[in-house]
Amino acid sequence: QKEVEQNSGPLSVPEGAIASLNCTYSDRGSQSFFWYRQYSGKSPELIMSIYSNGDKEDGRFTAQLNKASQYVSLLIRDSQPSDSATYLCAVNVYVLSNFGNEKLTFGTGTRLTIIP
Amino acid sequence: NAGVTQTPKFQVLKTGQSMTLQCAQDMNHNSMYWYRQDPGMGLRLIYYSASEGTTDKGEVPNGYNVSRLNKREFSLRLESAAPSQTSVYFCASSAGGGNYGYTFGSGTRLTVV
């Protein structure tokens, strides 16, 4: 089982609708969760972080976290063509190592296309 | 405010050649990371440095070496490039561990022929 799983898509959503992106993770000890947006040919950009169960809203974006069910989701309201990108879910994972025992593990991303 | 700077942006190597990818951050971050990104594989961690003077292997370290030169700089070296190392390489930094989001550089697109 992969540590962080996402549906690769593509996910097509009409302009103005709500886009819903989902992510599941396997490490029950994970405490920090992030969503990154990556445009084609560009580097990942952090758009949301969430640490507690429930919802966190920032503009048109809402991150949702359910630790009991081990899933995190991202909702994009009033979707715009500029939201077309790949969205990466990242989860902190504890690892046994000589130095620094936490690092982020990324899902493979969901490609989102907003249809005008 | 430059953030994370990677050089070069593009590189073509012949099989067996060596090269070093440079990364520098100006955010006073403790931790730095090197990832490679391949289609369908997502971001895979090559090496990371939790703090100045330390380095540790990630998921796919074979064929690579790293140096944490100081708190700002973290370089990735390919000693003998292979076609399987054709990829996009990203450097990232964070304030520490996995509790903070990472800031990524713009990437290096490497082709090994």
Interface residues (C-beta under 8 A of the other chain):
Chain A: S8 Q31 S32 F34 K42 S43 P44 E45 L46 S49 L88 A90 V91 N92 V93 S97 N98 F99 G100 N101 E102 K103 L104 T105 F106 G107 T108 G109
Chain B: S31 Y33 G40 M41 G42 L43 L45 Y48 S49 A50 S51 T54 T55 D56 G58 F90 S94 G96 G97 G98 N99 Y100 G101 Y102 T103 F104 G105 S106 G107
